[in-house]
Amino acid sequence: MKKITFPIACFIASCAIAQDNLPTGYIPMPSQHGSCDVKELLQNHHPVGEAHPRRRSHKLLGTEKEYILWIDRLTNMPEYLRELYDQIGADIQKVLSGASSPLSDPELRKVSEGTYAYTVKTFTGSAPFTYTSSSDLQQNAANAVMSQATAHWDQYVSFVPYLCVSINMDHPEAFWLNTKYSYFYTFGITYSYDESTRRGTSQYEITVYFSIKDNNQNYDLRRNEFQSPAHIQQGVSQYHTAVRNILSGCPDTGSRYDKLLYLNDWLTSHNSYNSQSDESLRPDIAWSPFSALTGSVAGSGPVCEGYSRAFKVLCDQINIPCTLVSGWARNNQTDSGEAHMWNQVKMADGQWYAIDVTWNDPVTGGTAAQSGAETHQWFLLGSETDIQPGFPFSASHIEDPFGGFSSQGSYSWNAQPAPTLSTSRYEAGSDIPDDPDPEDPHADLITVEDITNLIDKYLAQ
């Protein structure tokens, strides 16, 4: 999280306070900008072997409630930010359905020339002040309300990093959106004062915005490859075609194990890991599910985020609970490890298991989609599944979603961890069919009520 103050006077329309024709004034205040890069945040983890102290502002609760959405892990998210999350989610679905939304056409949310943003919330407040002379009038008028206004901004920037991560992690289907987020506020103070008593009243208005595009800051929420509504809709068409093609081969019947195995194998056999350095990964589509869903190799292939996001997209389509997990991972006890992303899925036995599609498609030095080295080693693992003797999965993959950022200011998060993994690996022989579709009239062939009715009918004869 970086907070940067720009010395730009931002004048907002306001009504002068008229109380018995008292003189009034207006104080323009600098706008303030902030930004966060989710990719950078998720990759800024503590190395394995170091302590992983949670910052004191984190109040992690150790319950085992089922959490699928990242946004639901934060139990004290301000309601207005949750509403923004819901609005962005709805606008993502509009784009995927072929309709326009501000996320494809920023002109729909124009704030000023060259600036396009969601209006998140407007805060207002007032406070009395006193002054001794005209020289300290404005300063005292501003001081009266500055602490209130600062508290509102602090609250916003305390939670907005989690909001950004939640949008990024809960909506991998929004393949055209970048991992960089920007936000800002405009701020102004009006005041009235009585020269005879040297007393006055200040009022402020601070409006917070979530940026979509800002030409002045050279910022665009859309990826470089999707800088126009036409390019996005072309990508949406390719996205739907790719998802349909993949799922057309997925078993319609059978267990979740069969379906997940198919998805894992499709992704590993149609892609090769992109081993280029971060600096040379251009375009940045490698971090998007788009690269893995369309089957990409070499310099166009996905990195771990591309694999895991594509896997979640596909699981979401066939209603298998799946979440993204970020942290630090190593494949043996001597490896120093790396920032990584993988998945957790819920099987029909009610337990959660880990899948690392990326590591099931190991780098071989070749560029072909099928290398012959594809594996199931990292498929449906439990926390105590041994990777090597005495080296369980829980030591190999360590979730650390908050390693790169913490809540700011005086506001703290009540954050829940990822779903608790089963201790043991899920085996194919323990398959349990998925729950019947409640809309299927043949799903329940016989119920306890049916048996009771039959017994009552028999006894009545």
Buried (B, 14 or more C-beta within 10 A) or exposed (E): BEEEEEEEEBEBEBEEBEEEEBEBBBBBBBBBBBBBBBBEBBBEBBEBEEEBEEEEBBBEEEEEEEBBEBBBBBEEBBEBBBEBBEBBBEBBBBBBEEEBBBBBBBEBBBBEEEBBBBEBBEBBBBBEBEBEEEEBBBEBBBBBBBEBBBBBBBBBBBBBBBBBBBBBBBBBBBBBBBBBBBBBBBBBBBBBBEEEEBBBBBBBBBBBBBBBBBEEBEBBBBBEBBEEBEBBBEBBEBBBEBBEBBBEEBEEEBBBBEBBBBBBBBBBBBBBBBBBEEEEBEBBBBBBBBBBBBBBBBBBBBBBBBBBBBBBBBBBBBEBBBBBBBBBBBBEEEEEBBBBBBBBBBBBEEBBBBBBBBBBBBBBEEEEBBBEEBEEEBBBBBBBBBBEEEBBBBBBBBBBBBBBBBBBBEBBBEBBBBBBBBEBBBEEEEBEEBEEEEEEEEEEEEEEEEEEEEEEEEEEE
